Amino acid sequence: MKTSLMTMTAAVMLAASGQTYAGVQTDKPFIGKQEITIKDGRLTPEALWAMGRIGSTNVSPDGKRIVYTVSYYSVKENASHTVIYVMNADGTGNTMLTTSATSENSPTWIKNGTKIAFLTSESGSSQLWEMNPDGSGRKQLSAHPSDIEGFQFSPDENKILFIAQVKYGERTSDLYPDLDKASGRVIDDLMYKHWDEWVETIPHPFIASFDGNQVGDATDILAGEPYESPMKPFGGIEQLAWSNDGKQIAYTCRKKNGKEYAVSTDSDIYLYDINTKQTRNLCKEDAIDKNLGYDTNPQFSPDGKHIAWQSMERDGYESDRNRLCVMNLDSGEKIYVTETFQSGVDSYCWAPDSETLYFTGVWHATSMIHSTNLKGEVKQLTEGMYDYTSVSMLNDKQLLTMRHSLSEADELFTVDLKEKHKVTRITTENDHIFGQLKKGKVEPRWTKTVDGKDMLSWVVYPTDFDPSKKYPTLLFCEGGPQSPVSQFWSYRWNLQIMAANGYIVIAPNRRGLPGFGMEWLEEISTNYGGHCMDDYLSAIDDIAQEPYVDKERLGCVGASFGGYSVYWLAGHHNKRFKAFIAHDGFFNMEQQYLETEELWFTNWDLGGPYWDKQNPAVQRSYANSPHLFVDKWDTPILCIHGEKDYRILASQGMAAFNAAKLRGVPAELLIFPDENHWVLKPQNGVLWQRIFFRWLDKWLKNNPRNK
């Protein structure tokens, strides 16, 4: 694929020969904000990778300043770098604080706002440091034997809670010390791999004293327990919390391992007493247990009387509705305060009054900020074609949030709680890039399904769209399978870059997606070949009636469950499509059941193992395995997979590619030996986009680029 003529330089790039910082010599260049010139206004892979990506935020104790991180990427160096910024609460005075070649993460105000604590590997491992609010006075505070991955200071700052890895299982070198260079692994139970790693360590929470200058010796509060806290692969410090008096710690844990872990999502919230070292399981104190699924992310109320957490009701259902549970710490009474919101709680925070909670959640393909009280009275506070992805208190009158859409990357905003929920943007991280881009129009489109229901899709039109012309059109198949097609922004599956390449894109909220009620969400389970596939065909057939859609140039693309969808549709599309692209999808469902590590997923979504011949739902699931319909494949297909994807092994993509070639169907395989379920390295990301559009252009355009 040809790219726009452009120049790309780092705004603050130090000499590639290296630099000295804090007494440490490094050969790594500093990767900072990328300056890029786009001459034709067309979004390109290089422009996507030049964008800064805002990460964590933290508000000063007086609510007047915000510290936050931004990650920058260099395609040339094939590397990333995270820096820390500080600004006033209204967005003024924005200043980069860190200029080390080593990334700095997790900035947190301490010492009444006079210092900022953060993590950096400047000393050779990830340790806790502090600096002044102007970036000066950097000082190392910890020297733990292994990397610190996240931290929280106690309310009085006399102690620190942090996450570090501990050894899990037995190595071959433990069995045979004379074979210390042997690479073989001896495995005797399940969950020996997870997402993109062989499980040889697990995270544990540690407590240490802090005298204001140095972190003391640490105590593992799960010492001797073979359980992870926080939970892999996505859990971080948000899964732990200090009580207001600093005497207790709430932590998230699924106290299972091996086969029991592989088939269950039943995690709980535990309350650990620092003095007595006694632990309570807060989720198992009910006469009727309503917390059989994931329970995560505890937060104490400001007055210390309650604790809240996100809770799923059913064991094994990783996409169950995330409810907000609030427990009275004195009485033990639990209430669920988002029951009238028929979708999940994605993030939340307490208000200062200890009576109100704010949360984000998806409804009708947008993610908005809502409020609820202890009576469960839910109100929507924001509106528009956006996704609000986080929420925290800035002060007693404002919320701090992050927002993006299908047309713009993340920026930080404030929401005024008094002035009609006025939303104000306070960062301009990527304005220098978006100011040069032409964006495709985005609009909602409602379609009737085969059973007479209404389905919402997002349609993105090419830049400089001319309705008198005909355009090739792509059906976007979402993953998950229960992930919303909301106003998402992606640096790979980006609908605006598809529009920039001259394609109309339709992205349906088919059966199985949240934000349209529980019946719509759950119709997909054990029914992958049912109405969810009908919905895809309804969406593409509907938009294909428009005069500007070229029916002879339709494509279908997707990843994960979207990849499965592509493989399935390849055998059922009745010649609608002229090109397919499947990324990290499973092709053979029997193979997938035995290859994946998170068996709770296949047990719930497929109904169980394929050898359960007496279960009609199970037999229906496996009868819809895409590999059974290869005899009907007749359309060019590109298969993409990462070899470090341990949820859906690369053998699935290879098998699909081999099947297509054996059938005589034009096919390509793009395999990444060093990527997992995503593509995370800059040069691989650019390669992915170039191959993606080269394939589509070859089969869907009259004058393809780079055939």
KOLLOKE-718281 format. One record per residue (C-alpha): x, y, z; residue in three letters. Coordinates in steps of 0.02 Angstrom, whole numbers, plus 32768, in hexadecimal, padded with zeros to 4 digits. Example, Ala and Ser with C-alpha at 12.3 -4.5 7.8 and 13.67 -1.06 7.14 Angstrom:
% residues 2
82677F1F8186ALA 82AC7FCB8165SER 
***
This chain:
% residues 707
800080008000MET 804180AC7FD3LYS 804981278062THR 803481E38068SER 80CF824D804BLEU 8102828080F8MET 819082A5816CTHR 819A8264821CMET 821082A082A2THR 82138298835FALA 81F2834183ABALA 8267831F843AVAL 82D9829683F8MET 8381828A844FLEU 841E824D83F9ALA 8414819783C5ALA 84C2817B840BSER 8479817D84B9GLY 846881ED8552GLN 849381F08609THR 840682028686TYR 840981ED8744ALA 84BA81A98733GLY 8484811D86BCVAL 84C581168609GLN 844680D8858BTHR 844F80BB84D1ASP 839480CD84BDLYS 835881698463PRO 82D181D384B2PHE 822C81B68457ILE 81BD824D846DGLY 812E82A48416LYS 81308280835CGLN 8121830D82DDGLU 80D782D38239ILE 80A2832D819BTHR 801182E48138ILE 80038333808ELYS 7F6182E9804CASP 7EFB82DE80EDGLY 7EF0822080E6ARG 7F0581BC8186LEU 7F9581408174THR 7FE380B981E2PRO 8076812B8201GLU 800181B5823DALA 7FAA813C82B4LEU 805081078300TRP 808781BD8310ALA 7FF681E28386MET 801581F38440GLY 7FAD817D84ABARG 7F7081C28551ILE 7F78814685E1GLY 7F628155869DSER 7F2E81F386F8THR 7F36822E87ACASN 7EEE82CB87FEVAL 7F4B83308882SER 7F0083338933PRO 7EC183E6891BASP 7E7183BA8873GLY 7ED384428818LYS 7F5183DB87B5ARG 7F51833C874EILE 7FE482CB872BVAL 7FD4824E869CTYR 803681E28624THR 804681DF8567VAL 809781538503SER 80F2817C8462TYR 812A810383DATYR 81B88104835DSER 81A3809A82C1VAL 825C80B0829ALYS 829380738345GLU 82037FF5834DASN 81EB80298402ALA 817F808E8477SER 819E81058507HIS 812D81488590THR 814281F585DCVAL 80ED82578666ILE 809382FD8651TYR 8049837486D0VAL 7FC783FB86B3MET 7F4B8468870FASN 7E9C84238723ALA 7E5D84948696ASP 7EE38455861EGLY 7F5684EC8629THR 800D84DF8653GLY 802284368600ASN 80D883FF8616THR 813A836185F2MET 819583328692LEU 820182A0865DTHR 8288829985D8THR 82E081F78603SER 82F38175857AALA 82A480FA85F5THR 81E780FA8603SER 81918140869DGLU 80E5810086D1ASN 805C81088754SER 807781BB8793PRO 802181DD883BTHR 801D827888A8TRP 8065825C8956ILE 809C82C489ECLYS 8006833789DFASN 802A835F892AGLY 80DF83938942THR 812482F788ECLYS 80F58281885FILE 811981C88874ALA 8132815E87D8PHE 817C80BD8794LEU 821580B58726THR 829C803686F7SER 832380BB86FDGLU 83868054877CSER 83787FB38718GLY 82D17F72875BSER 82267FC28773SER 822D801C8819GLN 81D280A78873LEU 821981578861TRP 81E08206888FGLU 81FB82B38844MET 81C48365885EASN 812B83A287FDPRO 81A083FA8783ASP 81FF8359875DGLY 8299838387C5SER 82DC8328885DGLY 82C98276881DARG 82EA81F888A6LYS 82DD813B88AEGLN 827080FE893FLEU 826D8040892CSER 82E87FB4890AALA 82787F1B8902HIS 82CE7E7E88BCPRO 82547E76882ASER 81F27EF287C0ASP 81697F568814ILE 80D27F56879EGLU 80597FCA87F8GLY 8047801F88A1PHE 7FD4807B891AGLN 800880DE89B3PHE 7FA280C98A51SER 7F3681618A7FPRO 7FB8819A8B00ASP 8047816C8A87GLU 809F81078B0EASN 808D80698AA7LYS 808A803789F1ILE 802D7FAC8999LEU 807C7F7088FAPHE 80767EE3887AILE 81097E72884FALA 811C7DC787FDGLN 81427D2A8862VAL 817A7C808823LYS 80F07C0887F1TYR 81087B4E87D6GLY 81A27AE487C5GLU 822A7AFF8743ARG 82897A7286EFTHR 83257ABB8740SER 82D27A9D87EAASP 82BF79E587BCLEU 836B79D2876DTYR 83E37A5E87A1PRO 846A7A1B872BASP 83F67A428697LEU 83EB7AFC86B9ASP 83F27B2585FELYS 83697AAC85CBALA 82D27B04857DSER 82507A7C8594GLY 81BA7A968606ARG 81697A098667VAL 80AE7A2C8677ILE 803279CC86E2ASP 7F9A7A3F86ECASP 7F367ABE8688LEU 7F547B7B867EMET 800A7B5F8654TYR 7FFC7BEB85D2LYS 7F957C8B85D1HIS 7F787D078543TRP 802E7D1C850EASP 809A7CCE8595GLU 80CA7C2A85E4TRP 80917C3C8698VAL 812E7C358702GLU 81077CCA8772THR 80687D1587B9ILE 80477DC38804PRO 80357DD788C0HIS 800E7E6F892CPRO 80977EA889A3PHE 80927F218A37ILE 81297F868A6FALA 814880158AE6SER 817580C28AA5PHE 81D081438B0EASP 81C481CE8A8EGLY 826E81A78A44ASN 827980ED8A28GLN 820780588A11VAL 822A7FD48A95GLY 822C7F178A8BASP 81907ED08A3BALA 81157E4B8A75THR 80B77DDF89F8ASP 80047DDA8A38ILE 7FE47D3D89D0LEU 80877CE88A02ALA 80807C2F89DFGLY 7FDC7C3B897FGLU 7FE47C0788C7PRO 7F647C898892TYR 7F757D29882FGLU 7F417DD4886CSER 7F227E3B8806PRO 7EE07DC38783MET 7F357DA486DDLYS 7F387DDC8655PRO 7EED7E8A866BPHE 7EE47EA98726GLY 7F4B7F328777GLY 7F4F7F9A8814ILE 7E977FC687FCGLU 7E717F17883DGLN 7EB27F4788EALEU 7E817FD28963ALA 7EAF80198A0ETRP 7E2A80328A91SER 7E1880E78ACAASN 7E6F80C68B70ASP 7EFD80688B1CGLY 7EE07FCE8B86LYS 7E977F5D8B00GLN 7EB37F348A4AILE 7E2E7EF889D1ALA 7E707E8C8946TYR 7E2C7E2E88B1THR 7E577D7688A3CYS 7E1B7CD68852ARG 7E5B7C5688CDLYS 7E677BCA8850LYS 7EEF7B7E87E6ASN 7F067AF98762GLY 7E697AAD8719LYS 7DFB7B03879CGLU 7E3F7BAD8763TYR 7E2D7B8186AAALA 7D727B6386B6VAL 7D3D7BEC8731SER 7D2A7CA98736THR 7CFA7CA987EEASP 7D6D7D2C8838SER 7D467D8188DEASP 7D6D7E1C8943ILE 7DD37DF789DFTYR 7DF07E6A8A73LEU 7E9A7E548AC4TYR 7EBC7E9A8B72ASP 7F6F7ED88B7CILE 7F7F7EC28C39ASN 7F2A7E198C51THR 7F557DD78BA3LYS 7EA47D908B9DGLN 7E467D8D8AF8THR 7D8A7D998AD4ARG 7D387D678A31ASN 7CB87DF18A18LEU 7C617D968989CYS 7C397CF789E8LYS 7BE47D428A82GLU 7B347D3D8A38ASP 7AB47CB98A5EALA 7A937CBB89A3ILE 7B337CD98943ASP 7B167D5188B2LYS 7BCE7D63888BASN 7BFC7CC5882FLEU 7C557D19879DGLY 7CDD7D9C8793TYR 7CE57E138828ASP 7D697E99880CTHR 7DA77F49882EASN 7D767F7588E1PRO 7D68802A891BGLN 7D41806889CBPHE 7CC680F789DESER 7D11819D8A19PRO 7CBE818A8AC4ASP 7D0080D88AD5GLY 7C55808C8AF6LYS 7C4080318A52HIS 7CA67FD389D2ILE 7C747FC5891BALA 7CAE7F508893TRP 7C7E7F1287E6GLN 7C247E6C87EBSER 7BEA7DE78771MET 7B657D6C87A9GLU 7B8C7CCC8748ARG 7C277C608751ASP 7C7D7C3C86ACGLY 7C2B7CCC864ETYR 7CB67D4A8633GLU 7C427DC185D6SER 7BB57DC18655ASP 7B6F7E6D8682ARG 7BE57EC786F9ASN 7B787F098786ARG 7BAF7F85880ALEU 7BA47F3488B5CYS 7BAA7F9E8955VAL 7BC57F4C89FFMET 7BA77F998AA9ASN 7C437F6C8B0ALEU 7BE97F6B8BB2ASP 7B4F7F068B86SER 7B937EA28AF3GLY 7AF97ED18A8DGLU 7B167ED689D1LYS 7AB37F3B8954ILE 7AC47F418897TYR 7AB27FF68864VAL 7AB17FE887A5THR 7A277F68878DGLU 79BD7FE08725THR 7A4F7FF586ABPHE 7A437F5D863BGLN 7AF87F618608SER 7BA07F52865EGLY 7C027FC986CDVAL 7CAC7FE6867DASP 7CFD806086F8SER 7CBF80BD8791TYR 7CE9812F8823CYS 7C9A816C88C5TRP 7C5D821F88DCALA 7C98827D8978PRO 7BEB826D89C7ASP 7BFE81AE89D2SER 7B4B81A18993GLU 7B6A81B388D7THR 7BD4814F885DLEU 7C02817E87ABTYR 7C2080FA8727PHE 7C3880DF866ETHR 7BD48061860AGLY 7B9C803A8558VAL 7AEB8055851CTRP 7AB680598465HIS 7B6980588425ALA 7BAF80EA848BTHR 7C0280E78536SER 7BC2817185A8MET 7BDD81AC865BILE 7B4F818586D1HIS 7B2B81A08789SER 7AD481308806THR 7AAD813E88BEASN 7A9B80BB8945LEU 79E580A88914LYS 7A1780738865GLY 79D3810D880CGLU 7A3A8119876CVAL 7A4A81B88704LYS 7AAA81D78663GLN 7B198271866ELEU 7B6B827D85C1THR 7B30826B850FGLU 7B6F826B845CGLY 7BC981F583E4MET 7C5A81CF845ATYR 7CA1814E84CFASP 7CCD818B857ETYR 7D4A810985BBTHR 7D78813E866CSER 7D3481A686FBVAL 7D8081ED8799SER 7D618281880CMET 7DC1831F87DFLEU 7D718381886DASN 7CC5838888BEASP 7C7F83E28824LYS 7CD6838B8792GLN 7CFF82E0874ELEU 7D9D82B586EELEU 7D818240865BTHR 7DCF81FF85BCMET 7D6D81FF851AARG 7D8181C48467HIS 7D15819E83CFSER 7D1F81498326LEU 7D6A81EC82E7SER 7DE082248372GLU 7E5F81D783E8ALA 7E5D81E484A6ASP 7E64828E84F8GLU 7E3F82C585ABLEU 7DA1832585D8PHE 7D4A836B8670THR 7C9083588692VAL 7C3F83E286F9ASP 7BC483958774LEU 7B6D843B8797LYS 7B62849086ECGLU 7AF38417868BLYS 7B81839A8681HIS 7BE8840B860FLYS 7C7883AB85BFVAL 7D1D840785A5THR 7DB583C5854AARG 7E5983E285A7ILE 7EDD838A853CTHR 7F0E839E8485THR 7F87830D8476GLU 7F6A82E783BEASN 7F2283888379ASP 7FC083A28311HIS 7F93830282B2ILE 7ED5830982AFPHE 7EDD83BD8272GLY 7F2A837C81D0GLN 7EB282EB81B5LEU 7E1382DC8150LYS 7D9A826D81ADLYS 7D0E8203816AGLY 7C5D822981A2LYS 7C1881B38227VAL 7B5F8193823AGLU 7AED8112828CPRO 7A84809F8220ARG 79F48033825ETRP 79CD7F918203THR 79417F128215LYS 79807E658242THR 793C7DC281FCVAL 78CD7DB08295ASP 788C7E63828CGLY 78F87EB58310LYS 79557F5A82FEASP 7A137F5582F3MET 7A877FEB82FFLEU 7B237FF68292SER 7BA6807E8280TRP 7BCC80B281CDVAL 7C6C810D81A2VAL 7C76815E80F7TYR 7D1481808093PRO 7D66822980A2THR 7D25829E8019ASP 7C8F822A8006PHE 7C2C82477F65ASP 7B8181F07F68PRO 7B7D81F07EAASER 7C0F81767EA7LYS 7C1680BD7ED4LYS 7C8C80837F5DTYR 7CD07FDB7F96PRO 7C847FB38040THR 7CC27F5080D6LEU 7C5E7EF08158LEU 7CB97F0081FFPHE 7CA27E688271CYS 7CC07E8C832AGLU 7D217E1C83A0GLY 7CFD7DF08453GLY 7C857DA38428PRO 7C2E7E1584A6GLN 7C927EB68488SER 7C2B7F4E8456PRO 7C367FA183ADVAL 7C30804B8401SER 7C8B80EB83D6GLN 7D31809083E9PHE 7DDA80D083B1TRP 7E5A804F837BSER 7F0C8061833DTYR 7EF87FC682D0ARG 7E3F7FA182B0TRP 7E228057828BASN 7D88807B8223LEU 7DC5812A81F3GLN 7E6080E4819FILE 7DF0806E813CMET 7D8A81058107ALA 7E2A816380DCALA 7E5480D68064ASN 7DB280ED8006GLY 7D42806D805BTYR 7C95807E80A7ILE 7C91801C814AVAL 7BF77FD681A1ILE 7C107F988254ALA 7B747F41829APRO 7B477F2A8351ASN 7B117E79832BARG 7AC77DFD83A7ARG 7B3D7DDD8438GLY 7B747E918457LEU 7B517EF484F7PRO 7AED7F9484FDGLY 7A487F5084BAPHE 7A097EEA854EGLY 7A317E3E8590MET 79C87DDC8514GLU 7A277E298481TRP 7ACE7E0A84DALEU 7AB17D558505GLU 7A657D158463GLU 7B127CF18420ILE 7B467C7384A5SER 7B4A7BC1845BTHR 7B017C0C83BCASN 7B947C53835ATYR 7B457C2382B5GLY 7A9B7C6C82E1GLY 7A527D1B82DAHIS 7AFB7D6D82F9CYS 7B2F7D33824BMET 7A857D608203ASP 7AA07E0E824BASP 7B437E2381EDTYR 7AF17DF4814ALEU 7A5C7E65816ESER 7AD07EF8818AALA 7B357EE280EAILE 7A9A7EBB8082ASP 7A447F5780C4ASP 7ACF7FD1809DILE 7AF07F7C7FF6ALA 7A487FC17FBDGLN 7A9180707FBFGLU 7AC180B17F12PRO 7B6F80E27F4ETYR 7B9A802F7F85VAL 7BE87FC17EFFASP 7B997F157F1CLYS 7C237EC67EB5GLU 7CAB7F067F2AARG 7C797ED07FDALEU 7CF97E96805AGLY 7CEC7E488107CYS 7D6F7E608191VAL 7D807E38824AGLY 7DEC7DFB82DAALA 7DD67D7D8368SER 7D1D7D508365PHE 7D1B7DC282CEGLY 7D9D7D4E8283GLY 7D2E7CB982A8TYR 7C9F7D1A8257SER 7D067D3581B9VAL 7D327C7C81B0TYR 7C7B7C4C81CATRP 7C387CCB814DLEU 7CB77C8E80CDALA 7C507BEE80C7GLY 7BA47C3F80CDHIS 7BAA7CE78073HIS 7B5E7CAD7FCEASN 7BDC7D107F68LYS 7BB57DB87FBAARG 7C6C7DDE7FE0PHE 7D047DEC7F70LYS 7D887DEC7FFAALA 7D9C7DB280AFPHE 7E1A7DDB8138ILE 7E1C7D7781DBALA 7E917DA2826BHIS 7EAB7D2D8301ASP 7E067CD482E5GLY 7DE37C20830FPHE 7DC47BAF827BPHE 7DAC7B0382C7ASN 7D3F7B098363MET 7D6D7A5B83A0GLU 7E247A88838FGLN 7E027B2E83E8GLN 7DB17AD9847ETYR 7E4E7A7484A1LEU 7ECD7AFB8473GLU 7E8D7B9284D6THR 7EBF7BAD858AGLU 7E257C0B85CCGLU 7DAB7B7A85C5LEU 7D247BDC861ETRP 7D0F7C3A857APHE 7CF47BA2850BTHR 7C8C7B4B8591ASN 7C147BDE8598TRP 7C127C1A84E5ASP 7C177B6F8491LEU 7BBB7B14851BGLY 7C487A9D8549GLY 7CB97A1B84F9PRO 7C8E79D8844DTYR 7C8679258490TRP 7BE9794E84F3ASP 7B7878FA8472LYS 7ADB790484DEGLN 7ADB79C384E8ASN 7A7C7A128455PRO 7ACA7ABE8473ALA 7B787A74846CVAL 7B537A1583CDGLN 7B087AB3837EARG 7BA67B1483A9SER 7C217A9B835CTYR 7BB37A8082C4ALA 7BDA7B37829DASN 7C967B22829ASER 7CD67B808201PRO 7D497AF181CDHIS 7CAF7A8881A5LEU 7C7E7AFE8119PHE 7D247B1080BDVAL 7CD77AB3802AASP 7C717B51800ALYS 7D067BC98012TRP 7D167C257F6DASP 7D577CD37F99THR 7E087D177FB5PRO 7E397D19806DILE 7EC87D6480D1LEU 7EEC7D0B8177CYS 7F4E7D6981FEILE 7F8B7D2182A3HIS 800A7D3B832FGLY 80707CA68369GLU 806E7CE5841DLYS 7FB07CE28421ASP 7F917C5984A1TYR 7ED47C7284A8ARG 7EBA7C4D83EFILE 7F567BF483B4LEU 7FA77C22830FALA 7F827B7282D1SER 7ECF7BAF82B6GLN 7F057C338239GLY 7F817BBE81E6MET 7EFB7B3881D4ALA 7E827BB38184ALA 7F097BEE810APHE 7F397B3B80DFASN 7E837B0E80C2ALA 7E6B7BA0804BALA 7F087B767FE7LYS 7ED77ABE7FDDLEU 7E2C7AF47F9DARG 7E7D7B607F18GLY 7E3C7C017F68VAL 7EB37C967F5BPRO 7EFC7CAF800AALA 7F887D00806AGLU 7FC87CE3811BLEU 80147D708182LEU 80647D22821BILE 80B87D8182AAPHE 81307D148310PRO 81407D9B8397ASP 808C7DDA83AAGLU 7FFC7D9C8416ASN 7F407DB883FEHIS 7F6C7E6A83CBTRP 7FF57EBA8364VAL 80587F2783DBLEU 80FF7F4E8389LYS 81027FEA831APRO 81507F9E827FGLN 80DF7F06828AASN 804B7F7D829BGLY 807B7FDB81FEVAL 809A7F3781A2LEU 7FED7EFA81D9TRP 7F997F94818EGLN 7FFA7F8C80ECARG 7FD27ED480CFILE 7F1D7EF08103PHE 7EFF7F778080PHE 7F6C7F247FFDARG 7EF97E8D8007TRP 7E587EF18003LEU 7E947F5F7F75ASP 7EC87EC77F10LYS 7E1A7E7C7F13TRP 7DA57F0F7F2CLEU 7DEF7F9C7EC4LYS 7E017FB27E0AASN 7EAC80027E1AASN 7EFB7FB07EB3PRO 7F997FF37F01ARG 802E7F7F7F11ASN 7FDE7EE37ECALYS 
***
